[in-house]
Amino acid sequence: MNKGMLWFDNNPKTTLAEKVAEAVEYYRTKYGQAPNLCMVNPSMLGEETKIDGVMVKSYRPVLPGHLWIGMAEHVSADQMRRTIGAVEAL
């Protein structure tokens, strides 16, 4: 995902599922389509899961309390390796 909406919710009283559901609803209202991917900091997620029809994955560059939500893009394995290499170099 190269483009997406950054959502912030650091309320310790809400679950990740509640945070994702709220972000998904806002995204649908704002952009007129449902997202299919949400990336969060690994500290917020044990294993990849699907919440409200959205695949939730951990992604180290996303700060705790933030959700990066949008549409997954289909990329080649070579493009993925270059992207991962560039992020890890940070």
Summary of the structure (lengths in Angstrom):
residues: 90
radius of gyration: 13.1
end to end distance: 17.9
largest distance: 40.5
contacts: 235
relative contact order: 0.24
helix: 34%
strand: 23%
